[in-house]
């Protein structure tokens, strides 16, 4: 799923919390700004 697809899916589903994972080398740092009203929780992979 691309970042754009993730944003679209979240806009349709409207979750209270979104925790993206399986994003490999994709830059998801801008995701919270694209989803106002949704608590996007970014975690550092170890």
mmCIF entry with sequence, helices, sheets and N, C-alpha, C, O atoms, coordinates in Angstrom:
data_MODEL
# 
_entry.id   MODEL 
# 
_entity.id                         1 
_entity.type                       polymer 
_entity.pdbx_number_of_molecules   1 
# 
_entity_poly.entity_id                      1 
_entity_poly.type                           'polypeptide(L)' 
_entity_poly.nstd_linkage                   no 
_entity_poly.nstd_monomer                   no 
_entity_poly.pdbx_seq_one_letter_code       
;(UNK)(UNK)(UNK)(UNK)(UNK)(UNK)(UNK)(UNK)(UNK)(UNK)(UNK)(UNK)(UNK)(UNK)(UNK)(UNK)
(UNK)(UNK)(UNK)(UNK)(UNK)(UNK)(UNK)(UNK)(UNK)(UNK)(UNK)(UNK)(UNK)(UNK)(UNK)(UNK)
(UNK)(UNK)(UNK)(UNK)(UNK)(UNK)(UNK)(UNK)(UNK)(UNK)(UNK)(UNK)(UNK)(UNK)
;
_entity_poly.pdbx_seq_one_letter_code_can   XXXXXXXXXXXXXXXXXXXXXXXXXXXXXXXXXXXXXXXXXXXXXX 
_entity_poly.pdbx_strand_id                 A 
# 
loop_
_entity_poly_seq.entity_id 
_entity_poly_seq.num 
_entity_poly_seq.mon_id 
_entity_poly_seq.hetero 
1 1  UNK n 
1 2  UNK n 
1 3  UNK n 
1 4  UNK n 
1 5  UNK n 
1 6  UNK n 
1 7  UNK n 
1 8  UNK n 
1 9  UNK n 
1 10 UNK n 
1 11 UNK n 
1 12 UNK n 
1 13 UNK n 
1 14 UNK n 
1 15 UNK n 
1 16 UNK n 
1 17 UNK n 
1 18 UNK n 
1 19 UNK n 
1 20 UNK n 
1 21 UNK n 
1 22 UNK n 
1 23 UNK n 
1 24 UNK n 
1 25 UNK n 
1 26 UNK n 
1 27 UNK n 
1 28 UNK n 
1 29 UNK n 
1 30 UNK n 
1 31 UNK n 
1 32 UNK n 
1 33 UNK n 
1 34 UNK n 
1 35 UNK n 
1 36 UNK n 
1 37 UNK n 
1 38 UNK n 
1 39 UNK n 
1 40 UNK n 
1 41 UNK n 
1 42 UNK n 
1 43 UNK n 
1 44 UNK n 
1 45 UNK n 
1 46 UNK n 
# 
_struct_asym.id          A 
_struct_asym.entity_id   1 
# 
loop_
_struct_conf.conf_type_id 
_struct_conf.id 
_struct_conf.pdbx_PDB_helix_id 
_struct_conf.beg_label_comp_id 
_struct_conf.beg_label_asym_id 
_struct_conf.beg_label_seq_id 
_struct_conf.pdbx_beg_PDB_ins_code 
_struct_conf.end_label_comp_id 
_struct_conf.end_label_asym_id 
_struct_conf.end_label_seq_id 
_struct_conf.pdbx_end_PDB_ins_code 
_struct_conf.beg_auth_comp_id 
_struct_conf.beg_auth_asym_id 
_struct_conf.beg_auth_seq_id 
_struct_conf.end_auth_comp_id 
_struct_conf.end_auth_asym_id 
_struct_conf.end_auth_seq_id 
_struct_conf.pdbx_PDB_helix_class 
_struct_conf.details 
_struct_conf.pdbx_PDB_helix_length 
HELX_P HELX_P1 AA1 UNK A 3  ? UNK A 13 ? UNK A 3  UNK A 13 1 ? 11 
HELX_P HELX_P2 AA2 UNK A 31 ? UNK A 34 ? UNK A 31 UNK A 34 1 ? 4  
# 
_struct_conf_type.id          HELX_P 
_struct_conf_type.criteria    ? 
_struct_conf_type.reference   ? 
# 
_struct_sheet.id               AA1 
_struct_sheet.type             ? 
_struct_sheet.number_strands   2 
_struct_sheet.details          ? 
# 
_struct_sheet_order.sheet_id     AA1 
_struct_sheet_order.range_id_1   1 
_struct_sheet_order.range_id_2   2 
_struct_sheet_order.offset       ? 
_struct_sheet_order.sense        parallel 
# 
loop_
_struct_sheet_range.sheet_id 
_struct_sheet_range.id 
_struct_sheet_range.beg_label_comp_id 
_struct_sheet_range.beg_label_asym_id 
_struct_sheet_range.beg_label_seq_id 
_struct_sheet_range.pdbx_beg_PDB_ins_code 
_struct_sheet_range.end_label_comp_id 
_struct_sheet_range.end_label_asym_id 
_struct_sheet_range.end_label_seq_id 
_struct_sheet_range.pdbx_end_PDB_ins_code 
_struct_sheet_range.beg_auth_comp_id 
_struct_sheet_range.beg_auth_asym_id 
_struct_sheet_range.beg_auth_seq_id 
_struct_sheet_range.end_auth_comp_id 
_struct_sheet_range.end_auth_asym_id 
_struct_sheet_range.end_auth_seq_id 
AA1 1 UNK A 17 ? UNK A 18 ? UNK A 17 UNK A 18 
AA1 2 UNK A 39 ? UNK A 40 ? UNK A 39 UNK A 40 
# 
loop_
_atom_site.group_PDB 
_atom_site.id 
_atom_site.type_symbol 
_atom_site.label_atom_id 
_atom_site.label_alt_id 
_atom_site.label_comp_id 
_atom_site.label_asym_id 
_atom_site.label_entity_id 
_atom_site.label_seq_id 
_atom_site.pdbx_PDB_ins_code 
_atom_site.Cartn_x 
_atom_site.Cartn_y 
_atom_site.Cartn_z 
_atom_site.occupancy 
_atom_site.B_iso_or_equiv 
_atom_site.pdbx_formal_charge 
_atom_site.auth_seq_id 
_atom_site.auth_comp_id 
_atom_site.auth_asym_id 
_atom_site.auth_atom_id 
_atom_site.pdbx_PDB_model_num 
ATOM 1   N N  . UNK A 1 1  ? 0.847   -1.168 0.000  1.00 0.00 ? 1  UNK A N  1 
ATOM 2   C CA . UNK A 1 1  ? 0.000   0.000  0.000  1.00 0.00 ? 1  UNK A CA 1 
ATOM 3   C C  . UNK A 1 1  ? 0.898   1.238  0.000  1.00 0.00 ? 1  UNK A C  1 
ATOM 4   O O  . UNK A 1 1  ? 1.802   1.354  0.828  1.00 0.00 ? 1  UNK A O  1 
ATOM 5   N N  . UNK A 1 2  ? 0.653   2.137  -0.907 1.00 0.00 ? 2  UNK A N  1 
ATOM 6   C CA . UNK A 1 2  ? 1.428   3.371  -0.941 1.00 0.00 ? 2  UNK A CA 1 
ATOM 7   C C  . UNK A 1 2  ? 0.914   4.331  0.139  1.00 0.00 ? 2  UNK A C  1 
ATOM 8   O O  . UNK A 1 2  ? -0.130  4.093  0.746  1.00 0.00 ? 2  UNK A O  1 
ATOM 9   N N  . UNK A 1 3  ? 1.652   5.405  0.366  1.00 0.00 ? 3  UNK A N  1 
ATOM 10  C CA . UNK A 1 3  ? 1.212   6.412  1.333  1.00 0.00 ? 3  UNK A CA 1 
ATOM 11  C C  . UNK A 1 3  ? -0.126  6.996  0.885  1.00 0.00 ? 3  UNK A C  1 
ATOM 12  O O  . UNK A 1 3  ? -1.017  7.205  1.707  1.00 0.00 ? 3  UNK A O  1 
ATOM 13  N N  . UNK A 1 4  ? -0.268  7.256  -0.399 1.00 0.00 ? 4  UNK A N  1 
ATOM 14  C CA . UNK A 1 4  ? -1.517  7.810  -0.921 1.00 0.00 ? 4  UNK A CA 1 
ATOM 15  C C  . UNK A 1 4  ? -2.685  6.847  -0.697 1.00 0.00 ? 4  UNK A C  1 
ATOM 16  O O  . UNK A 1 4  ? -3.781  7.274  -0.337 1.00 0.00 ? 4  UNK A O  1 
ATOM 17  N N  . UNK A 1 5  ? -2.454  5.567  -0.907 1.00 0.00 ? 5  UNK A N  1 
ATOM 18  C CA . UNK A 1 5  ? -3.490  4.561  -0.674 1.00 0.00 ? 5  UNK A CA 1 
ATOM 19  C C  . UNK A 1 5  ? -3.843  4.484  0.811  1.00 0.00 ? 5  UNK A C  1 
ATOM 20  O O  . UNK A 1 5  ? -5.011  4.328  1.167  1.00 0.00 ? 5  UNK A O  1 
ATOM 21  N N  . UNK A 1 6  ? -2.846  4.593  1.665  1.00 0.00 ? 6  UNK A N  1 
ATOM 22  C CA . UNK A 1 6  ? -3.066  4.573  3.106  1.00 0.00 ? 6  UNK A CA 1 
ATOM 23  C C  . UNK A 1 6  ? -3.924  5.766  3.532  1.00 0.00 ? 6  UNK A C  1 
ATOM 24  O O  . UNK A 1 6  ? -4.859  5.616  4.318  1.00 0.00 ? 6  UNK A O  1 
ATOM 25  N N  . UNK A 1 7  ? -3.599  6.942  3.011  1.00 0.00 ? 7  UNK A N  1 
ATOM 26  C CA . UNK A 1 7  ? -4.365  8.148  3.332  1.00 0.00 ? 7  UNK A CA 1 
ATOM 27  C C  . UNK A 1 7  ? -5.816  7.974  2.882  1.00 0.00 ? 7  UNK A C  1 
ATOM 28  O O  . UNK A 1 7  ? -6.743  8.275  3.634  1.00 0.00 ? 7  UNK A O  1 
ATOM 29  N N  . UNK A 1 8  ? -6.006  7.490  1.668  1.00 0.00 ? 8  UNK A N  1 
ATOM 30  C CA . UNK A 1 8  ? -7.365  7.283  1.154  1.00 0.00 ? 8  UNK A CA 1 
ATOM 31  C C  . UNK A 1 8  ? -8.138  6.281  2.021  1.00 0.00 ? 8  UNK A C  1 
ATOM 32  O O  . UNK A 1 8  ? -9.290  6.528  2.379  1.00 0.00 ? 8  UNK A O  1 
ATOM 33  N N  . UNK A 1 9  ? -7.509  5.166  2.353  1.00 0.00 ? 9  UNK A N  1 
ATOM 34  C CA . UNK A 1 9  ? -8.174  4.153  3.176  1.00 0.00 ? 9  UNK A CA 1 
ATOM 35  C C  . UNK A 1 9  ? -8.545  4.720  4.546  1.00 0.00 ? 9  UNK A C  1 
ATOM 36  O O  . UNK A 1 9  ? -9.643  4.474  5.046  1.00 0.00 ? 9  UNK A O  1 
ATOM 37  N N  . UNK A 1 10 ? -7.632  5.475  5.150  1.00 0.00 ? 10 UNK A N  1 
ATOM 38  C CA . UNK A 1 10 ? -7.915  6.060  6.467  1.00 0.00 ? 10 UNK A CA 1 
ATOM 39  C C  . UNK A 1 10 ? -9.043  7.083  6.382  1.00 0.00 ? 10 UNK A C  1 
ATOM 40  O O  . UNK A 1 10 ? -9.854  7.181  7.302  1.00 0.00 ? 10 UNK A O  1 
ATOM 41  N N  . UNK A 1 11 ? -9.106  7.844  5.297  1.00 0.00 ? 11 UNK A N  1 
ATOM 42  C CA . UNK A 1 11 ? -10.185 8.813  5.130  1.00 0.00 ? 11 UNK A CA 1 
ATOM 43  C C  . UNK A 1 11 ? -11.532 8.115  4.978  1.00 0.00 ? 11 UNK A C  1 
ATOM 44  O O  . UNK A 1 11 ? -12.551 8.630  5.439  1.00 0.00 ? 11 UNK A O  1 
ATOM 45  N N  . UNK A 1 12 ? -11.545 6.959  4.342  1.00 0.00 ? 12 UNK A N  1 
ATOM 46  C CA . UNK A 1 12 ? -12.784 6.207  4.167  1.00 0.00 ? 12 UNK A CA 1 
ATOM 47  C C  . UNK A 1 12 ? -13.198 5.539  5.473  1.00 0.00 ? 12 UNK A C  1 
ATOM 48  O O  . UNK A 1 12 ? -14.365 5.599  5.860  1.00 0.00 ? 12 UNK A O  1 
ATOM 49  N N  . UNK A 1 13 ? -12.239 4.897  6.157  1.00 0.00 ? 13 UNK A N  1 
ATOM 50  C CA . UNK A 1 13 ? -12.542 4.125  7.358  1.00 0.00 ? 13 UNK A CA 1 
ATOM 51  C C  . UNK A 1 13 ? -12.713 5.011  8.591  1.00 0.00 ? 13 UNK A C  1 
ATOM 52  O O  . UNK A 1 13 ? -13.506 4.692  9.477  1.00 0.00 ? 13 UNK A O  1 
ATOM 53  N N  . UNK A 1 14 ? -11.966 6.131  8.654  1.00 0.00 ? 14 UNK A N  1 
ATOM 54  C CA . UNK A 1 14 ? -11.996 7.068  9.782  1.00 0.00 ? 14 UNK A CA 1 
ATOM 55  C C  . UNK A 1 14 ? -11.693 6.396  11.133 1.00 0.00 ? 14 UNK A C  1 
ATOM 56  O O  . UNK A 1 14 ? -12.513 6.458  12.048 1.00 0.00 ? 14 UNK A O  1 
ATOM 57  N N  . UNK A 1 15 ? -10.519 5.756  11.260 1.00 0.00 ? 15 UNK A N  1 
ATOM 58  C CA . UNK A 1 15 ? -10.172 5.164  12.555 1.00 0.00 ? 15 UNK A CA 1 
ATOM 59  C C  . UNK A 1 15 ? -9.839  6.262  13.561 1.00 0.00 ? 15 UNK A C  1 
ATOM 60  O O  . UNK A 1 15 ? -9.470  7.372  13.177 1.00 0.00 ? 15 UNK A O  1 
ATOM 61  N N  . UNK A 1 16 ? -9.968  5.951  14.839 1.00 0.00 ? 16 UNK A N  1 
ATOM 62  C CA . UNK A 1 16 ? -9.558  6.908  15.878 1.00 0.00 ? 16 UNK A CA 1 
ATOM 63  C C  . UNK A 1 16 ? -8.038  6.940  15.975 1.00 0.00 ? 16 UNK A C  1 
ATOM 64  O O  . UNK A 1 16 ? -7.449  7.995  16.209 1.00 0.00 ? 16 UNK A O  1 
ATOM 65  N N  . UNK A 1 17 ? -7.400  5.776  15.795 1.00 0.00 ? 17 UNK A N  1 
ATOM 66  C CA . UNK A 1 17 ? -5.946  5.638  15.892 1.00 0.00 ? 17 UNK A CA 1 
ATOM 67  C C  . UNK A 1 17 ? -5.464  4.862  14.667 1.00 0.00 ? 17 UNK A C  1 
ATOM 68  O O  . UNK A 1 17 ? -6.064  3.862  14.270 1.00 0.00 ? 17 UNK A O  1 
ATOM 69  N N  . UNK A 1 18 ? -4.377  5.339  14.082 1.00 0.00 ? 18 UNK A N  1 
ATOM 70  C CA . UNK A 1 18 ? -3.751  4.659  12.945 1.00 0.00 ? 18 UNK A CA 1 
ATOM 71  C C  . UNK A 1 18 ? -2.291  4.407  13.284 1.00 0.00 ? 18 UNK A C  1 
ATOM 72  O O  . UNK A 1 18 ? -1.542  5.346  13.554 1.00 0.00 ? 18 UNK A O  1 
ATOM 73  N N  . UNK A 1 19 ? -1.884  3.144  13.272 1.00 0.00 ? 19 UNK A N  1 
ATOM 74  C CA . UNK A 1 19 ? -0.495  2.777  13.545 1.00 0.00 ? 19 UNK A CA 1 
ATOM 75  C C  . UNK A 1 19 ? 0.032   2.052  12.304 1.00 0.00 ? 19 UNK A C  1 
ATOM 76  O O  . UNK A 1 19 ? -0.187  0.852  12.142 1.00 0.00 ? 19 UNK A O  1 
ATOM 77  N N  . UNK A 1 20 ? 0.727   2.788  11.429 1.00 0.00 ? 20 UNK A N  1 
ATOM 78  C CA . UNK A 1 20 ? 1.249   2.151  10.210 1.00 0.00 ? 20 UNK A CA 1 
ATOM 79  C C  . UNK A 1 20 ? 2.418   1.218  10.519 1.00 0.00 ? 20 UNK A C  1 
ATOM 80  O O  . UNK A 1 20 ? 3.240   1.503  11.390 1.00 0.00 ? 20 UNK A O  1 
ATOM 81  N N  . UNK A 1 21 ? 2.479   0.121  9.805  1.00 0.00 ? 21 UNK A N  1 
ATOM 82  C CA . UNK A 1 21 ? 3.608   -0.798 9.909  1.00 0.00 ? 21 UNK A CA 1 
ATOM 83  C C  . UNK A 1 21 ? 3.788   -1.473 8.564  1.00 0.00 ? 21 UNK A C  1 
ATOM 84  O O  . UNK A 1 21 ? 2.939   -1.327 7.685  1.00 0.00 ? 21 UNK A O  1 
ATOM 85  N N  . UNK A 1 22 ? 4.863   -2.200 8.387  1.00 0.00 ? 22 UNK A N  1 
ATOM 86  C CA . UNK A 1 22 ? 5.232   -2.812 7.107  1.00 0.00 ? 22 UNK A CA 1 
ATOM 87  C C  . UNK A 1 22 ? 5.479   -1.734 6.054  1.00 0.00 ? 22 UNK A C  1 
ATOM 88  O O  . UNK A 1 22 ? 5.050   -1.878 4.909  1.00 0.00 ? 22 UNK A O  1 
ATOM 89  N N  . UNK A 1 23 ? 6.171   -0.651 6.432  1.00 0.00 ? 23 UNK A N  1 
ATOM 90  C CA . UNK A 1 23 ? 6.403   0.429  5.482  1.00 0.00 ? 23 UNK A CA 1 
ATOM 91  C C  . UNK A 1 23 ? 7.823   0.453  4.951  1.00 0.00 ? 23 UNK A C  1 
ATOM 92  O O  . UNK A 1 23 ? 8.145   1.297  4.115  1.00 0.00 ? 23 UNK A O  1 
ATOM 93  N N  . UNK A 1 24 ? 8.682   -0.446 5.410  1.00 0.00 ? 24 UNK A N  1 
ATOM 94  C CA . UNK A 1 24 ? 10.046  -0.611 4.896  1.00 0.00 ? 24 UNK A CA 1 
ATOM 95  C C  . UNK A 1 24 ? 10.782  0.716  4.827  1.00 0.00 ? 24 UNK A C  1 
ATOM 96  O O  . UNK A 1 24 ? 10.941  1.379  5.851  1.00 0.00 ? 24 UNK A O  1 
ATOM 97  N N  . UNK A 1 25 ? 11.233  1.117  3.653  1.00 0.00 ? 25 UNK A N  1 
ATOM 98  C CA . UNK A 1 25 ? 12.007  2.346  3.484  1.00 0.00 ? 25 UNK A CA 1 
ATOM 99  C C  . UNK A 1 25 ? 11.135  3.543  3.069  1.00 0.00 ? 25 UNK A C  1 
ATOM 100 O O  . UNK A 1 25 ? 11.666  4.607  2.752  1.00 0.00 ? 25 UNK A O  1 
ATOM 101 N N  . UNK A 1 26 ? 9.831   3.383  3.069  1.00 0.00 ? 26 UNK A N  1 
ATOM 102 C CA . UNK A 1 26 ? 8.922   4.450  2.672  1.00 0.00 ? 26 UNK A CA 1 
ATOM 103 C C  . UNK A 1 26 ? 8.895   5.541  3.732  1.00 0.00 ? 26 UNK A C  1 
ATOM 104 O O  . UNK A 1 26 ? 8.789   5.251  4.924  1.00 0.00 ? 26 UNK A O  1 
ATOM 105 N N  . UNK A 1 27 ? 8.990   6.787  3.304  1.00 0.00 ? 27 UNK A N  1 
ATOM 106 C CA . UNK A 1 27 ? 8.936   7.915  4.228  1.00 0.00 ? 27 UNK A CA 1 
ATOM 107 C C  . UNK A 1 27 ? 7.474   8.198  4.589  1.00 0.00 ? 27 UNK A C  1 
ATOM 108 O O  . UNK A 1 27 ? 6.700   8.664  3.752  1.00 0.00 ? 27 UNK A O  1 
ATOM 109 N N  . UNK A 1 28 ? 7.111   7.915  5.824  1.00 0.00 ? 28 UNK A N  1 
ATOM 110 C CA . UNK A 1 28 ? 5.742   8.140  6.286  1.00 0.00 ? 28 UNK A CA 1 
ATOM 111 C C  . UNK A 1 28 ? 5.662   9.306  7.268  1.00 0.00 ? 28 UNK A C  1 
ATOM 112 O O  . UNK A 1 28 ? 4.643   9.484  7.936  1.00 0.00 ? 28 UNK A O  1 
ATOM 113 N N  . UNK A 1 29 ? 6.717   10.094 7.361  1.00 0.00 ? 29 UNK A N  1 
ATOM 114 C CA . UNK A 1 29 ? 6.758   11.177 8.348  1.00 0.00 ? 29 UNK A CA 1 
ATOM 115 C C  . UNK A 1 29 ? 5.679   12.233 8.108  1.00 0.00 ? 29 UNK A C  1 
ATOM 116 O O  . UNK A 1 29 ? 5.260   12.899 9.055  1.00 0.00 ? 29 UNK A O  1 
ATOM 117 N N  . UNK A 1 30 ? 5.222   12.403 6.874  1.00 0.00 ? 30 UNK A N  1 
ATOM 118 C CA . UNK A 1 30 ? 4.189   13.391 6.580  1.00 0.00 ? 30 UNK A CA 1 
ATOM 119 C C  . UNK A 1 30 ? 2.778   12.873 6.752  1.00 0.00 ? 30 UNK A C  1 
ATOM 120 O O  . UNK A 1 30 ? 1.818   13.622 6.567  1.00 0.00 ? 30 UNK A O  1 
ATOM 121 N N  . UNK A 1 31 ? 2.635   11.614 7.101  1.00 0.00 ? 31 UNK A N  1 
ATOM 122 C CA . UNK A 1 31 ? 1.318   10.997 7.229  1.00 0.00 ? 31 UNK A CA 1 
ATOM 123 C C  . UNK A 1 31 ? 0.408   11.708 8.234  1.00 0.00 ? 31 UNK A C  1 
ATOM 124 O O  . UNK A 1 31 ? -0.760  11.934 7.919  1.00 0.00 ? 31 UNK A O  1 
ATOM 125 N N  . UNK A 1 32 ? 0.885   12.070 9.423  1.00 0.00 ? 32 UNK A N  1 
ATOM 126 C CA . UNK A 1 32 ? -0.015  12.741 10.382 1.00 0.00 ? 32 UNK A CA 1 
ATOM 127 C C  . UNK A 1 32 ? -0.600  14.053 9.842  1.00 0.00 ? 32 UNK A C  1 
ATOM 128 O O  . UNK A 1 32 ? -1.752  14.374 10.136 1.00 0.00 ? 32 UNK A O  1 
ATOM 129 N N  . UNK A 1 33 ? 0.164   14.806 9.066  1.00 0.00 ? 33 UNK A N  1 
ATOM 130 C CA . UNK A 1 33 ? -0.335  16.074 8.516  1.00 0.00 ? 33 UNK A CA 1 
ATOM 131 C C  . UNK A 1 33 ? -1.423  15.842 7.471  1.00 0.00 ? 33 UNK A C  1 
ATOM 132 O O  . UNK A 1 33 ? -2.273  16.707 7.254  1.00 0.00 ? 33 UNK A O  1 
ATOM 133 N N  . UNK A 1 34 ? -1.399  14.693 6.834  1.00 0.00 ? 34 UNK A N  1 
ATOM 134 C CA . UNK A 1 34 ? -2.384  14.380 5.796  1.00 0.00 ? 34 UNK A CA 1 
ATOM 135 C C  . UNK A 1 34 ? -3.680  13.823 6.364  1.00 0.00 ? 34 UNK A C  1 
ATOM 136 O O  . UNK A 1 34 ? -4.670  13.680 5.646  1.00 0.00 ? 34 UNK A O  1 
ATOM 137 N N  . UNK A 1 35 ? -3.672  13.507 7.667  1.00 0.00 ? 35 UNK A N  1 
ATOM 138 C CA . UNK A 1 35 ? -4.850  12.894 8.284  1.00 0.00 ? 35 UNK A CA 1 
ATOM 139 C C  . UNK A 1 35 ? -5.268  13.645 9.558  1.00 0.00 ? 35 UNK A C  1 
ATOM 140 O O  . UNK A 1 35 ? -5.195  13.094 10.656 1.00 0.00 ? 35 UNK A O  1 
ATOM 141 N N  . UNK A 1 36 ? -5.701  14.893 9.410  1.00 0.00 ? 36 UNK A N  1 
ATOM 142 C CA . UNK A 1 36 ? -6.139  15.623 10.599 1.00 0.00 ? 36 UNK A CA 1 
ATOM 143 C C  . UNK A 1 36 ? -7.352  14.935 11.240 1.00 0.00 ? 36 UNK A C  1 
ATOM 144 O O  . UNK A 1 36 ? -8.237  14.436 10.545 1.00 0.00 ? 36 UNK A O  1 
ATOM 145 N N  . UNK A 1 37 ? -7.373  14.921 12.542 1.00 0.00 ? 37 UNK A N  1 
ATOM 146 C CA . UNK A 1 37 ? -8.481  14.288 13.260 1.00 0.00 ? 37 UNK A CA 1 
ATOM 147 C C  . UNK A 1 37 ? -8.262  12.815 13.548 1.00 0.00 ? 37 UNK A C  1 
ATOM 148 O O  . UNK A 1 37 ? -9.046  12.204 14.273 1.00 0.00 ? 37 UNK A O  1 
ATOM 149 N N  . UNK A 1 38 ? -7.206  12.235 12.990 1.00 0.00 ? 38 UNK A N  1 
ATOM 150 C CA . UNK A 1 38 ? -6.870  10.829 13.245 1.00 0.00 ? 38 UNK A CA 1 
ATOM 151 C C  . UNK A 1 38 ? -5.554  10.804 14.000 1.00 0.00 ? 38 UNK A C  1 
ATOM 152 O O  . UNK A 1 38 ? -4.585  11.441 13.588 1.00 0.00 ? 38 UNK A O  1 
ATOM 153 N N  . UNK A 1 39 ? -5.516  10.074 15.097 1.00 0.00 ? 39 UNK A N  1 
ATOM 154 C CA . UNK A 1 39 ? -4.302  9.949  15.907 1.00 0.00 ? 39 UNK A CA 1 
ATOM 155 C C  . UNK A 1 39 ? -3.356  8.968  15.212 1.00 0.00 ? 39 UNK A C  1 
ATOM 156 O O  . UNK A 1 39 ? -3.493  7.753  15.356 1.00 0.00 ? 39 UNK A O  1 
ATOM 157 N N  . UNK A 1 40 ? -2.389  9.510  14.453 1.00 0.00 ? 40 UNK A N  1 
ATOM 158 C CA . UNK A 1 40 ? -1.413  8.687  13.733 1.00 0.00 ? 40 UNK A CA 1 
ATOM 159 C C  . UNK A 1 40 ? -0.206  8.496  14.640 1.00 0.00 ? 40 UNK A C  1 
ATOM 160 O O  . UNK A 1 40 ? 0.455   9.466  15.011 1.00 0.00 ? 40 UNK A O  1 
ATOM 161 N N  . UNK A 1 41 ? 0.078   7.269  14.993 1.00 0.00 ? 41 UNK A N  1 
ATOM 162 C CA . UNK A 1 41 ? 1.183   6.941  15.894 1.00 0.00 ? 41 UNK A CA 1 
ATOM 163 C C  . UNK A 1 41 ? 2.310   6.277  15.113 1.00 0.00 ? 41 UNK A C  1 
ATOM 164 O O  . UNK A 1 41 ? 2.207   5.121  14.703 1.00 0.00 ? 41 UNK A O  1 
ATOM 165 N N  . UNK A 1 42 ? 3.380   7.029  14.917 1.00 0.00 ? 42 UNK A N  1 
ATOM 166 C CA . UNK A 1 42 ? 4.546   6.518  14.206 1.00 0.00 ? 42 UNK A CA 1 
ATOM 167 C C  . UNK A 1 42 ? 5.510   5.914  15.206 1.00 0.00 ? 42 UNK A C  1 
ATOM 168 O O  . UNK A 1 42 ? 5.809   6.530  16.229 1.00 0.00 ? 42 UNK A O  1 
ATOM 169 N N  . UNK A 1 43 ? 5.991   4.738  14.932 1.00 0.00 ? 43 UNK A N  1 
ATOM 170 C CA . UNK A 1 43 ? 6.921   4.038  15.806 1.00 0.00 ? 43 UNK A CA 1 
ATOM 171 C C  . UNK A 1 43 ? 8.226   3.802  15.064 1.00 0.00 ? 43 UNK A C  1 
ATOM 172 O O  . UNK A 1 43 ? 8.231   3.516  13.867 1.00 0.00 ? 43 UNK A O  1 
ATOM 173 N N  . UNK A 1 44 ? 9.323   3.924  15.782 1.00 0.00 ? 44 UNK A N  1 
ATOM 174 C CA . UNK A 1 44 ? 10.638  3.620  15.214 1.00 0.00 ? 44 UNK A CA 1 
ATOM 175 C C  . UNK A 1 44 ? 10.814  2.101  15.180 1.00 0.00 ? 44 UNK A C  1 
ATOM 176 O O  . UNK A 1 44 ? 10.589  1.421  16.181 1.00 0.00 ? 44 UNK A O  1 
ATOM 177 N N  . UNK A 1 45 ? 11.212  1.583  14.042 1.00 0.00 ? 45 UNK A N  1 
ATOM 178 C CA . UNK A 1 45 ? 11.458  0.141  13.939 1.00 0.00 ? 45 UNK A CA 1 
ATOM 179 C C  . UNK A 1 45 ? 12.825  -0.178 14.498 1.00 0.00 ? 45 UNK A C  1 
ATOM 180 O O  . UNK A 1 45 ? 13.773  0.585  14.310 1.00 0.00 ? 45 UNK A O  1 
ATOM 181 N N  . UNK A 1 46 ? 12.931  -1.291 15.176 1.00 0.00 ? 46 UNK A N  1 
ATOM 182 C CA . UNK A 1 46 ? 14.202  -1.707 15.747 1.00 0.00 ? 46 UNK A CA 1 
ATOM 183 C C  . UNK A 1 46 ? 14.668  -2.989 15.121 1.00 0.00 ? 46 UNK A C  1 
ATOM 184 O O  . UNK A 1 46 ? 15.730  -3.500 15.478 1.00 0.00 ? 46 UNK A O  1 
# 
